[in-house]
């Protein structure tokens, strides 16, 4: 059975394992709502699988993902 937690409880688990974390509950919530972190909606709450969250946080992100799109500059 999956270990499902609310955003608040998932953040508390992260804080317990790493008290010096720079991840905020707001940032975690934004990633969950955007679908970047997989979750299940139960009523008004989002439930996060703690094991998948650990995998997501431990996987390195590529620099291309953080840059986004660059606007072309036209020469005049």
mmCIF file of the N, C-alpha and C atoms, coordinates in Angstrom:
data_MODEL
# 
_entry.id   MODEL 
# 
loop_
_atom_site.group_PDB 
_atom_site.id 
_atom_site.type_symbol 
_atom_site.label_atom_id 
_atom_site.label_alt_id 
_atom_site.label_comp_id 
_atom_site.label_asym_id 
_atom_site.label_entity_id 
_atom_site.label_seq_id 
_atom_site.pdbx_PDB_ins_code 
_atom_site.Cartn_x 
_atom_site.Cartn_y 
_atom_site.Cartn_z 
_atom_site.occupancy 
_atom_site.B_iso_or_equiv 
_atom_site.pdbx_formal_charge 
_atom_site.auth_seq_id 
_atom_site.auth_comp_id 
_atom_site.auth_asym_id 
_atom_site.auth_atom_id 
_atom_site.pdbx_PDB_model_num 
ATOM 1   N N  . UNK A 1 1  ? 0.848   -1.181 0.000   1.00 0.00 ? 1  UNK A N  1 
ATOM 2   C CA . UNK A 1 1  ? 0.000   0.000  0.000   1.00 0.00 ? 1  UNK A CA 1 
ATOM 3   C C  . UNK A 1 1  ? 0.893   1.244  0.000   1.00 0.00 ? 1  UNK A C  1 
ATOM 4   N N  . UNK A 1 2  ? 0.515   2.202  -0.783  1.00 0.00 ? 2  UNK A N  1 
ATOM 5   C CA . UNK A 1 2  ? 1.289   3.436  -0.893  1.00 0.00 ? 2  UNK A CA 1 
ATOM 6   C C  . UNK A 1 2  ? 1.131   4.281  0.370   1.00 0.00 ? 2  UNK A C  1 
ATOM 7   N N  . UNK A 1 3  ? 2.211   4.952  0.732   1.00 0.00 ? 3  UNK A N  1 
ATOM 8   C CA . UNK A 1 3  ? 2.166   5.864  1.882   1.00 0.00 ? 3  UNK A CA 1 
ATOM 9   C C  . UNK A 1 3  ? 1.767   7.243  1.375   1.00 0.00 ? 3  UNK A C  1 
ATOM 10  N N  . UNK A 1 4  ? 0.480   7.560  1.505   1.00 0.00 ? 4  UNK A N  1 
ATOM 11  C CA . UNK A 1 4  ? -0.064  8.809  0.999   1.00 0.00 ? 4  UNK A CA 1 
ATOM 12  C C  . UNK A 1 4  ? -0.152  9.833  2.129   1.00 0.00 ? 4  UNK A C  1 
ATOM 13  N N  . UNK A 1 5  ? 0.249   11.076 1.828   1.00 0.00 ? 5  UNK A N  1 
ATOM 14  C CA . UNK A 1 5  ? 0.215   12.155 2.803   1.00 0.00 ? 5  UNK A CA 1 
ATOM 15  C C  . UNK A 1 5  ? -0.347  13.407 2.159   1.00 0.00 ? 5  UNK A C  1 
ATOM 16  N N  . UNK A 1 6  ? -0.925  14.282 2.973   1.00 0.00 ? 6  UNK A N  1 
ATOM 17  C CA . UNK A 1 6  ? -1.353  15.586 2.481   1.00 0.00 ? 6  UNK A CA 1 
ATOM 18  C C  . UNK A 1 6  ? -0.112  16.437 2.246   1.00 0.00 ? 6  UNK A C  1 
ATOM 19  N N  . UNK A 1 7  ? -0.284  17.574 1.609   1.00 0.00 ? 7  UNK A N  1 
ATOM 20  C CA . UNK A 1 7  ? 0.852   18.455 1.340   1.00 0.00 ? 7  UNK A CA 1 
ATOM 21  C C  . UNK A 1 7  ? 1.512   18.880 2.652   1.00 0.00 ? 7  UNK A C  1 
ATOM 22  N N  . UNK A 1 8  ? 0.698   19.219 3.624   1.00 0.00 ? 8  UNK A N  1 
ATOM 23  C CA . UNK A 1 8  ? 1.227   19.657 4.918   1.00 0.00 ? 8  UNK A CA 1 
ATOM 24  C C  . UNK A 1 8  ? 2.023   18.539 5.595   1.00 0.00 ? 8  UNK A C  1 
ATOM 25  N N  . UNK A 1 9  ? 1.483   17.324 5.578   1.00 0.00 ? 9  UNK A N  1 
ATOM 26  C CA . UNK A 1 9  ? 2.182   16.194 6.206   1.00 0.00 ? 9  UNK A CA 1 
ATOM 27  C C  . UNK A 1 9  ? 3.435   15.794 5.426   1.00 0.00 ? 9  UNK A C  1 
ATOM 28  N N  . UNK A 1 10 ? 3.376   15.887 4.099   1.00 0.00 ? 10 UNK A N  1 
ATOM 29  C CA . UNK A 1 10 ? 4.551   15.579 3.281   1.00 0.00 ? 10 UNK A CA 1 
ATOM 30  C C  . UNK A 1 10 ? 5.663   16.587 3.558   1.00 0.00 ? 10 UNK A C  1 
ATOM 31  N N  . UNK A 1 11 ? 5.290   17.851 3.704   1.00 0.00 ? 11 UNK A N  1 
ATOM 32  C CA . UNK A 1 11 ? 6.285   18.870 4.014   1.00 0.00 ? 11 UNK A CA 1 
ATOM 33  C C  . UNK A 1 11 ? 6.882   18.633 5.403   1.00 0.00 ? 11 UNK A C  1 
ATOM 34  N N  . UNK A 1 12 ? 6.049   18.225 6.360   1.00 0.00 ? 12 UNK A N  1 
ATOM 35  C CA . UNK A 1 12 ? 6.545   17.925 7.709   1.00 0.00 ? 12 UNK A CA 1 
ATOM 36  C C  . UNK A 1 12 ? 7.533   16.757 7.672   1.00 0.00 ? 12 UNK A C  1 
ATOM 37  N N  . UNK A 1 13 ? 7.276   15.764 6.829   1.00 0.00 ? 13 UNK A N  1 
ATOM 38  C CA . UNK A 1 13 ? 8.196   14.628 6.700   1.00 0.00 ? 13 UNK A CA 1 
ATOM 39  C C  . UNK A 1 13 ? 9.530   15.070 6.102   1.00 0.00 ? 13 UNK A C  1 
ATOM 40  N N  . UNK A 1 14 ? 9.481   15.973 5.126   1.00 0.00 ? 14 UNK A N  1 
ATOM 41  C CA . UNK A 1 14 ? 10.709  16.499 4.526   1.00 0.00 ? 14 UNK A CA 1 
ATOM 42  C C  . UNK A 1 14 ? 11.491  17.286 5.568   1.00 0.00 ? 14 UNK A C  1 
ATOM 43  N N  . UNK A 1 15 ? 10.794  18.147 6.318   1.00 0.00 ? 15 UNK A N  1 
ATOM 44  C CA . UNK A 1 15 ? 11.449  18.955 7.358   1.00 0.00 ? 15 UNK A CA 1 
ATOM 45  C C  . UNK A 1 15 ? 12.053  18.071 8.445   1.00 0.00 ? 15 UNK A C  1 
ATOM 46  N N  . UNK A 1 16 ? 11.387  16.957 8.775   1.00 0.00 ? 16 UNK A N  1 
ATOM 47  C CA . UNK A 1 16 ? 11.894  16.065 9.811   1.00 0.00 ? 16 UNK A CA 1 
ATOM 48  C C  . UNK A 1 16 ? 13.180  15.378 9.342   1.00 0.00 ? 16 UNK A C  1 
ATOM 49  N N  . UNK A 1 17 ? 13.215  14.967 8.071   1.00 0.00 ? 17 UNK A N  1 
ATOM 50  C CA . UNK A 1 17 ? 14.419  14.298 7.573   1.00 0.00 ? 17 UNK A CA 1 
ATOM 51  C C  . UNK A 1 17 ? 15.543  15.292 7.274   1.00 0.00 ? 17 UNK A C  1 
ATOM 52  N N  . UNK A 1 18 ? 15.197  16.544 6.944   1.00 0.00 ? 18 UNK A N  1 
ATOM 53  C CA . UNK A 1 18 ? 16.201  17.578 6.656   1.00 0.00 ? 18 UNK A CA 1 
ATOM 54  C C  . UNK A 1 18 ? 15.718  18.922 7.208   1.00 0.00 ? 18 UNK A C  1 
ATOM 55  N N  . UNK A 1 19 ? 16.037  19.215 8.473   1.00 0.00 ? 19 UNK A N  1 
ATOM 56  C CA . UNK A 1 19 ? 15.572  20.474 9.078   1.00 0.00 ? 19 UNK A CA 1 
ATOM 57  C C  . UNK A 1 19 ? 16.096  21.728 8.375   1.00 0.00 ? 19 UNK A C  1 
ATOM 58  N N  . UNK A 1 20 ? 17.184  21.622 7.639   1.00 0.00 ? 20 UNK A N  1 
ATOM 59  C CA . UNK A 1 20 ? 17.798  22.768 6.961   1.00 0.00 ? 20 UNK A CA 1 
ATOM 60  C C  . UNK A 1 20 ? 17.326  22.912 5.510   1.00 0.00 ? 20 UNK A C  1 
ATOM 61  N N  . UNK A 1 21 ? 16.265  22.218 5.125   1.00 0.00 ? 21 UNK A N  1 
ATOM 62  C CA . UNK A 1 21 ? 15.811  22.255 3.739   1.00 0.00 ? 21 UNK A CA 1 
ATOM 63  C C  . UNK A 1 21 ? 15.418  23.672 3.311   1.00 0.00 ? 21 UNK A C  1 
ATOM 64  N N  . UNK A 1 22 ? 15.674  23.955 2.045   1.00 0.00 ? 22 UNK A N  1 
ATOM 65  C CA . UNK A 1 22 ? 15.292  25.253 1.486   1.00 0.00 ? 22 UNK A CA 1 
ATOM 66  C C  . UNK A 1 22 ? 13.943  25.176 0.784   1.00 0.00 ? 22 UNK A C  1 
ATOM 67  N N  . UNK A 1 23 ? 13.377  23.977 0.674   1.00 0.00 ? 23 UNK A N  1 
ATOM 68  C CA . UNK A 1 23 ? 12.071  23.797 0.059   1.00 0.00 ? 23 UNK A CA 1 
ATOM 69  C C  . UNK A 1 23 ? 10.996  24.332 0.997   1.00 0.00 ? 23 UNK A C  1 
ATOM 70  N N  . UNK A 1 24 ? 10.108  25.144 0.473   1.00 0.00 ? 24 UNK A N  1 
ATOM 71  C CA . UNK A 1 24 ? 9.022   25.687 1.288   1.00 0.00 ? 24 UNK A CA 1 
ATOM 72  C C  . UNK A 1 24 ? 7.738   24.920 1.003   1.00 0.00 ? 24 UNK A C  1 
ATOM 73  N N  . UNK A 1 25 ? 6.787   25.038 1.917   1.00 0.00 ? 25 UNK A N  1 
ATOM 74  C CA . UNK A 1 25 ? 5.508   24.375 1.706   1.00 0.00 ? 25 UNK A CA 1 
ATOM 75  C C  . UNK A 1 25 ? 4.798   24.989 0.498   1.00 0.00 ? 25 UNK A C  1 
ATOM 76  N N  . UNK A 1 26 ? 4.949   26.283 0.289   1.00 0.00 ? 26 UNK A N  1 
ATOM 77  C CA . UNK A 1 26 ? 4.339   26.948 -0.863  1.00 0.00 ? 26 UNK A CA 1 
ATOM 78  C C  . UNK A 1 26 ? 4.897   26.379 -2.169  1.00 0.00 ? 26 UNK A C  1 
ATOM 79  N N  . UNK A 1 27 ? 6.219   26.185 -2.238  1.00 0.00 ? 27 UNK A N  1 
ATOM 80  C CA . UNK A 1 27 ? 6.837   25.635 -3.451  1.00 0.00 ? 27 UNK A CA 1 
ATOM 81  C C  . UNK A 1 27 ? 6.362   24.204 -3.690  1.00 0.00 ? 27 UNK A C  1 
ATOM 82  N N  . UNK A 1 28 ? 6.273   23.416 -2.629  1.00 0.00 ? 28 UNK A N  1 
ATOM 83  C CA . UNK A 1 28 ? 5.775   22.052 -2.752  1.00 0.00 ? 28 UNK A CA 1 
ATOM 84  C C  . UNK A 1 28 ? 4.337   22.058 -3.256  1.00 0.00 ? 28 UNK A C  1 
ATOM 85  N N  . UNK A 1 29 ? 3.506   22.918 -2.702  1.00 0.00 ? 29 UNK A N  1 
ATOM 86  C CA . UNK A 1 29 ? 2.106   23.019 -3.120  1.00 0.00 ? 29 UNK A CA 1 
ATOM 87  C C  . UNK A 1 29 ? 2.010   23.403 -4.598  1.00 0.00 ? 29 UNK A C  1 
ATOM 88  N N  . UNK A 1 30 ? 2.811   24.365 -5.036  1.00 0.00 ? 30 UNK A N  1 
ATOM 89  C CA . UNK A 1 30 ? 2.791   24.794 -6.444  1.00 0.00 ? 30 UNK A CA 1 
ATOM 90  C C  . UNK A 1 30 ? 3.176   23.649 -7.377  1.00 0.00 ? 30 UNK A C  1 
ATOM 91  N N  . UNK A 1 31 ? 4.177   22.860 -7.005  1.00 0.00 ? 31 UNK A N  1 
ATOM 92  C CA . UNK A 1 31 ? 4.613   21.736 -7.825  1.00 0.00 ? 31 UNK A CA 1 
ATOM 93  C C  . UNK A 1 31 ? 3.548   20.647 -7.887  1.00 0.00 ? 31 UNK A C  1 
ATOM 94  N N  . UNK A 1 32 ? 2.842   20.443 -6.793  1.00 0.00 ? 32 UNK A N  1 
ATOM 95  C CA . UNK A 1 32 ? 1.771   19.445 -6.769  1.00 0.00 ? 32 UNK A CA 1 
ATOM 96  C C  . UNK A 1 32 ? 0.605   19.905 -7.635  1.00 0.00 ? 32 UNK A C  1 
ATOM 97  N N  . UNK A 1 33 ? 0.175   21.145 -7.466  1.00 0.00 ? 33 UNK A N  1 
ATOM 98  C CA . UNK A 1 33 ? -0.975  21.661 -8.214  1.00 0.00 ? 33 UNK A CA 1 
ATOM 99  C C  . UNK A 1 33 ? -0.677  21.716 -9.711  1.00 0.00 ? 33 UNK A C  1 
ATOM 100 N N  . UNK A 1 34 ? 0.560   22.028 -10.084 1.00 0.00 ? 34 UNK A N  1 
ATOM 101 C CA . UNK A 1 34 ? 0.917   22.092 -11.501 1.00 0.00 ? 34 UNK A CA 1 
ATOM 102 C C  . UNK A 1 34 ? 1.062   20.711 -12.126 1.00 0.00 ? 34 UNK A C  1 
ATOM 103 N N  . UNK A 1 35 ? 1.140   19.664 -11.296 1.00 0.00 ? 35 UNK A N  1 
ATOM 104 C CA . UNK A 1 35 ? 1.283   18.309 -11.805 1.00 0.00 ? 35 UNK A CA 1 
ATOM 105 C C  . UNK A 1 35 ? 2.718   17.859 -11.935 1.00 0.00 ? 35 UNK A C  1 
ATOM 106 N N  . UNK A 1 36 ? 3.656   18.705 -11.559 1.00 0.00 ? 36 UNK A N  1 
ATOM 107 C CA . UNK A 1 36 ? 5.069   18.345 -11.629 1.00 0.00 ? 36 UNK A CA 1 
ATOM 108 C C  . UNK A 1 36 ? 5.379   17.194 -10.667 1.00 0.00 ? 36 UNK A C  1 
ATOM 109 N N  . UNK A 1 37 ? 4.724   17.191 -9.517  1.00 0.00 ? 37 UNK A N  1 
ATOM 110 C CA . UNK A 1 37 ? 4.817   16.093 -8.556  1.00 0.00 ? 37 UNK A CA 1 
ATOM 111 C C  . UNK A 1 37 ? 3.484   15.351 -8.628  1.00 0.00 ? 37 UNK A C  1 
ATOM 112 N N  . UNK A 1 38 ? 3.507   14.037 -8.923  1.00 0.00 ? 38 UNK A N  1 
ATOM 113 C CA . UNK A 1 38 ? 2.253   13.306 -9.045  1.00 0.00 ? 38 UNK A CA 1 
ATOM 114 C C  . UNK A 1 38 ? 1.481   13.254 -7.732  1.00 0.00 ? 38 UNK A C  1 
ATOM 115 N N  . UNK A 1 39 ? 0.169   13.404 -7.834  1.00 0.00 ? 39 UNK A N  1 
ATOM 116 C CA . UNK A 1 39 ? -0.681  13.385 -6.648  1.00 0.00 ? 39 UNK A CA 1 
ATOM 117 C C  . UNK A 1 39 ? -2.074  12.907 -7.020  1.00 0.00 ? 39 UNK A C  1 
ATOM 118 N N  . UNK A 1 40 ? -2.882  12.658 -5.993  1.00 0.00 ? 40 UNK A N  1 
ATOM 119 C CA . UNK A 1 40 ? -4.272  12.253 -6.171  1.00 0.00 ? 40 UNK A CA 1 
ATOM 120 C C  . UNK A 1 40 ? -5.116  13.250 -5.403  1.00 0.00 ? 40 UNK A C  1 
ATOM 121 N N  . UNK A 1 41 ? -6.166  13.741 -6.031  1.00 0.00 ? 41 UNK A N  1 
ATOM 122 C CA . UNK A 1 41 ? -7.029  14.692 -5.353  1.00 0.00 ? 41 UNK A CA 1 
ATOM 123 C C  . UNK A 1 41 ? -8.152  13.923 -4.656  1.00 0.00 ? 41 UNK A C  1 
ATOM 124 N N  . UNK A 1 42 ? -8.296  14.153 -3.355  1.00 0.00 ? 42 UNK A N  1 
ATOM 125 C CA . UNK A 1 42 ? -9.345  13.525 -2.559  1.00 0.00 ? 42 UNK A CA 1 
ATOM 126 C C  . UNK A 1 42 ? -10.159 14.640 -1.922  1.00 0.00 ? 42 UNK A C  1 
ATOM 127 N N  . UNK A 1 43 ? -11.278 14.962 -2.522  1.00 0.00 ? 43 UNK A N  1 
ATOM 128 C CA . UNK A 1 43 ? -12.059 16.096 -2.042  1.00 0.00 ? 43 UNK A CA 1 
ATOM 129 C C  . UNK A 1 43 ? -11.321 17.380 -2.352  1.00 0.00 ? 43 UNK A C  1 
ATOM 130 N N  . UNK A 1 44 ? -11.025 18.150 -1.315  1.00 0.00 ? 44 UNK A N  1 
ATOM 131 C CA . UNK A 1 44 ? -10.282 19.406 -1.490  1.00 0.00 ? 44 UNK A CA 1 
ATOM 132 C C  . UNK A 1 44 ? -8.792  19.227 -1.266  1.00 0.00 ? 44 UNK A C  1 
ATOM 133 N N  . UNK A 1 45 ? -8.376  18.031 -0.866  1.00 0.00 ? 45 UNK A N  1 
ATOM 134 C CA . UNK A 1 45 ? -6.972  17.794 -0.519  1.00 0.00 ? 45 UNK A CA 1 
ATOM 135 C C  . UNK A 1 45 ? -6.240  17.057 -1.628  1.00 0.00 ? 45 UNK A C  1 
ATOM 136 N N  . UNK A 1 46 ? -4.952  17.323 -1.708  1.00 0.00 ? 46 UNK A N  1 
ATOM 137 C CA . UNK A 1 46 ? -4.072  16.586 -2.596  1.00 0.00 ? 46 UNK A CA 1 
ATOM 138 C C  . UNK A 1 46 ? -3.308  15.584 -1.744  1.00 0.00 ? 46 UNK A C  1 
ATOM 139 N N  . UNK A 1 47 ? -3.264  14.331 -2.193  1.00 0.00 ? 47 UNK A N  1 
ATOM 140 C CA . UNK A 1 47 ? -2.518  13.297 -1.496  1.00 0.00 ? 47 UNK A CA 1 
ATOM 141 C C  . UNK A 1 47 ? -1.289  12.941 -2.321  1.00 0.00 ? 47 UNK A C  1 
ATOM 142 N N  . UNK A 1 48 ? -0.137  12.918 -1.643  1.00 0.00 ? 48 UNK A N  1 
ATOM 143 C CA . UNK A 1 48 ? 1.142   12.687 -2.304  1.00 0.00 ? 48 UNK A CA 1 
ATOM 144 C C  . UNK A 1 48 ? 1.712   11.370 -1.809  1.00 0.00 ? 48 UNK A C  1 
ATOM 145 N N  . UNK A 1 49 ? 2.198   10.554 -2.736  1.00 0.00 ? 49 UNK A N  1 
ATOM 146 C CA . UNK A 1 49 ? 2.904   9.328  -2.374  1.00 0.00 ? 49 UNK A CA 1 
ATOM 147 C C  . UNK A 1 49 ? 4.308   9.724  -1.917  1.00 0.00 ? 49 UNK A C  1 
ATOM 148 N N  . UNK A 1 50 ? 4.613   9.469  -0.650  1.00 0.00 ? 50 UNK A N  1 
ATOM 149 C CA . UNK A 1 50 ? 5.898   9.890  -0.066  1.00 0.00 ? 50 UNK A CA 1 
ATOM 150 C C  . UNK A 1 50 ? 7.081   9.264  -0.798  1.00 0.00 ? 50 UNK A C  1 
ATOM 151 N N  . UNK A 1 51 ? 6.955   8.008  -1.218  1.00 0.00 ? 51 UNK A N  1 
ATOM 152 C CA . UNK A 1 51 ? 8.059   7.344  -1.917  1.00 0.00 ? 51 UNK A CA 1 
ATOM 153 C C  . UNK A 1 51 ? 8.336   8.002  -3.267  1.00 0.00 ? 51 UNK A C  1 
ATOM 154 N N  . UNK A 1 52 ? 7.282   8.375  -3.998  1.00 0.00 ? 52 UNK A N  1 
ATOM 155 C CA . UNK A 1 52 ? 7.473   9.076  -5.274  1.00 0.00 ? 52 UNK A CA 1 
ATOM 156 C C  . UNK A 1 52 ? 8.048   10.475 -5.059  1.00 0.00 ? 52 UNK A C  1 
ATOM 157 N N  . UNK A 1 53 ? 7.641   11.118 -3.969  1.00 0.00 ? 53 UNK A N  1 
ATOM 158 C CA . UNK A 1 53 ? 8.174   12.440 -3.652  1.00 0.00 ? 53 UNK A CA 1 
ATOM 159 C C  . UNK A 1 53 ? 9.675   12.358 -3.378  1.00 0.00 ? 53 UNK A C  1 
ATOM 160 N N  . UNK A 1 54 ? 10.097  11.339 -2.639  1.00 0.00 ? 54 UNK A N  1 
ATOM 161 C CA . UNK A 1 54 ? 11.528  11.144 -2.377  1.00 0.00 ? 54 UNK A CA 1 
ATOM 162 C C  . UNK A 1 54 ? 12.299  10.923 -3.673  1.00 0.00 ? 54 UNK A C  1 
ATOM 163 N N  . UNK A 1 55 ? 11.732  10.100 -4.571  1.00 0.00 ? 55 UNK A N  1 
ATOM 164 C CA . UNK A 1 55 ? 12.380  9.868  -5.864  1.00 0.00 ? 55 UNK A CA 1 
ATOM 165 C C  . UNK A 1 55 ? 12.504  11.170 -6.651  1.00 0.00 ? 55 UNK A C  1 
ATOM 166 N N  . UNK A 1 56 ? 11.436  11.974 -6.649  1.00 0.00 ? 56 UNK A N  1 
ATOM 167 C CA . UNK A 1 56 ? 11.443  13.241 -7.374  1.00 0.00 ? 56 UNK A CA 1 
ATOM 168 C C  . UNK A 1 56 ? 12.511  14.182 -6.814  1.00 0.00 ? 56 UNK A C  1 
ATOM 169 N N  . UNK A 1 57 ? 12.581  14.278 -5.497  1.00 0.00 ? 57 UNK A N  1 
ATOM 170 C CA . UNK A 1 57 ? 13.537  15.196 -4.880  1.00 0.00 ? 57 UNK A CA 1 
ATOM 171 C C  . UNK A 1 57 ? 14.976  14.710 -5.009  1.00 0.00 ? 57 UNK A C  1 
ATOM 172 N N  . UNK A 1 58 ? 15.190  13.411 -5.148  1.00 0.00 ? 58 UNK A N  1 
ATOM 173 C CA . UNK A 1 58 ? 16.539  12.863 -5.281  1.00 0.00 ? 58 UNK A CA 1 
ATOM 174 C C  . UNK A 1 58 ? 17.035  12.837 -6.712  1.00 0.00 ? 58 UNK A C  1 
ATOM 175 N N  . UNK A 1 59 ? 16.135  12.995 -7.689  1.00 0.00 ? 59 UNK A N  1 
ATOM 176 C CA . UNK A 1 59 ? 16.556  12.953 -9.084  1.00 0.00 ? 59 UNK A CA 1 
ATOM 177 C C  . UNK A 1 59 ? 17.101  14.316 -9.493  1.00 0.00 ? 59 UNK A C  1 
ATOM 178 N N  . UNK A 1 60 ? 18.240  14.311 -10.181 1.00 0.00 ? 60 UNK A N  1 
ATOM 179 C CA . UNK A 1 60 ? 18.795  15.605 -10.622 1.00 0.00 ? 60 UNK A CA 1 
ATOM 180 C C  . UNK A 1 60 ? 17.964  16.178 -11.765 1.00 0.00 ? 60 UNK A C  1 
ATOM 181 N N  . UNK A 1 61 ? 17.798  17.487 -11.753 1.00 0.00 ? 61 UNK A N  1 
ATOM 182 C CA . UNK A 1 61 ? 17.069  18.128 -12.842 1.00 0.00 ? 61 UNK A CA 1 
ATOM 183 C C  . UNK A 1 61 ? 18.070  18.652 -13.853 1.00 0.00 ? 61 UNK A C  1 
ATOM 184 N N  . UNK A 1 62 ? 17.671  18.640 -15.100 1.00 0.00 ? 62 UNK A N  1 
ATOM 185 C CA . UNK A 1 62 ? 18.570  19.130 -16.136 1.00 0.00 ? 62 UNK A CA 1 
ATOM 186 C C  . UNK A 1 62 ? 18.466  20.655 -16.202 1.00 0.00 ? 62 UNK A C  1 
ATOM 187 N N  . UNK A 1 63 ? 19.559  21.338 -16.549 1.00 0.00 ? 63 UNK A N  1 
ATOM 188 C CA . UNK A 1 63 ? 19.533  22.798 -16.620 1.00 0.00 ? 63 UNK A CA 1 
ATOM 189 C C  . UNK A 1 63 ? 18.570  23.324 -17.671 1.00 0.00 ? 63 UNK A C  1 
ATOM 190 N N  . UNK A 1 64 ? 18.257  22.533 -18.698 1.00 0.00 ? 64 UNK A N  1 
ATOM 191 C CA . UNK A 1 64 ? 17.346  22.973 -19.747 1.00 0.00 ? 64 UNK A CA 1 
ATOM 192 C C  . UNK A 1 64 ? 15.957  23.179 -19.174 1.00 0.00 ? 64 UNK A C  1 
ATOM 193 N N  . UNK A 1 65 ? 15.542  22.328 -18.223 1.00 0.00 ? 65 UNK A N  1 
ATOM 194 C CA . UNK A 1 65 ? 14.220  22.466 -17.630 1.00 0.00 ? 65 UNK A CA 1 
ATOM 195 C C  . UNK A 1 65 ? 14.074  23.780 -16.880 1.00 0.00 ? 65 UNK A C  1 
ATOM 196 N N  . UNK A 1 66 ? 15.131  24.229 -16.229 1.00 0.00 ? 66 UNK A N  1 
ATOM 197 C CA . UNK A 1 66 ? 15.029  25.433 -15.414 1.00 0.00 ? 66 UNK A CA 1 
ATOM 198 C C  . UNK A 1 66 ? 15.133  26.711 -16.245 1.00 0.00 ? 66 UNK A C  1 
ATOM 199 N N  . UNK A 1 67 ? 15.675  26.621 -17.463 1.00 0.00 ? 67 UNK A N  1 
ATOM 200 C CA . UNK A 1 67 ? 15.832  27.814 -18.281 1.00 0.00 ? 67 UNK A CA 1 
ATOM 201 C C  . UNK A 1 67 ? 14.522  28.211 -18.945 1.00 0.00 ? 67 UNK A C  1 
ATOM 202 N N  . UNK A 1 68 ? 13.821  27.252 -19.488 1.00 0.00 ? 68 UNK A N  1 
ATOM 203 C CA . UNK A 1 68 ? 12.575  27.568 -20.184 1.00 0.00 ? 68 UNK A CA 1 
ATOM 204 C C  . UNK A 1 68 ? 12.852  27.994 -21.601 1.00 0.00 ? 68 UNK A C  1 
ATOM 205 N N  . UNK A 1 69 ? 11.982  28.807 -22.160 1.00 0.00 ? 69 UNK A N  1 
ATOM 206 C CA . UNK A 1 69 ? 12.141  29.259 -23.533 1.00 0.00 ? 69 UNK A CA 1 
ATOM 207 C C  . UNK A 1 69 ? 12.846  30.598 -23.573 1.00 0.00 ? 69 UNK A C  1 
ATOM 208 N N  . UNK A 1 70 ? 13.721  30.759 -24.555 1.00 0.00 ? 70 UNK A N  1 
ATOM 209 C CA . UNK A 1 70 ? 14.439  32.011 -24.728 1.00 0.00 ? 70 UNK A CA 1 
ATOM 210 C C  . UNK A 1 70 ? 13.860  32.709 -25.952 1.00 0.00 ? 70 UNK A C  1 
ATOM 211 N N  . UNK A 1 71 ? 13.558  33.957 -25.801 1.00 0.00 ? 71 UNK A N  1 
ATOM 212 C CA . UNK A 1 71 ? 12.967  34.761 -26.858 1.00 0.00 ? 71 UNK A CA 1 
ATOM 213 C C  . UNK A 1 71 ? 14.041  35.121 -27.876 1.00 0.00 ? 71 UNK A C  1 
ATOM 214 N N  . UNK A 1 72 ? 13.766  34.917 -29.182 1.00 0.00 ? 72 UNK A N  1 
ATOM 215 C CA . UNK A 1 72 ? 14.752  35.299 -30.188 1.00 0.00 ? 72 UNK A CA 1 
ATOM 216 C C  . UNK A 1 72 ? 14.873  36.821 -30.289 1.00 0.00 ? 72 UNK A C  1 
ATOM 217 N N  . UNK A 1 73 ? 16.062  37.302 -30.473 1.00 0.00 ? 73 UNK A N  1 
ATOM 218 C CA . UNK A 1 73 ? 16.305  38.731 -30.600 1.00 0.00 ? 73 UNK A CA 1 
ATOM 219 C C  . UNK A 1 73 ? 16.527  39.040 -32.069 1.00 0.00 ? 73 UNK A C  1 
ATOM 220 N N  . UNK A 1 74 ? 15.775  39.989 -32.588 1.00 0.00 ? 74 UNK A N  1 
ATOM 221 C CA . UNK A 1 74 ? 15.932  40.356 -34.011 1.00 0.00 ? 74 UNK A CA 1 
ATOM 222 C C  . UNK A 1 74 ? 16.981  41.451 -34.138 1.00 0.00 ? 74 UNK A C  1 
ATOM 223 N N  . UNK A 1 75 ? 17.816  41.325 -35.165 1.00 0.00 ? 75 UNK A N  1 
ATOM 224 C CA . UNK A 1 75 ? 18.861  42.321 -35.423 1.00 0.00 ? 75 UNK A CA 1 
ATOM 225 C C  . UNK A 1 75 ? 18.252  43.501 -36.157 1.00 0.00 ? 75 UNK A C  1 
ATOM 226 N N  . UNK A 1 76 ? 18.651  44.691 -35.781 1.00 0.00 ? 76 UNK A N  1 
ATOM 227 C CA . UNK A 1 76 ? 18.149  45.899 -36.449 1.00 0.00 ? 76 UNK A CA 1 
ATOM 228 C C  . UNK A 1 76 ? 19.261  46.634 -37.090 1.00 0.00 ? 76 UNK A C  1 
# 
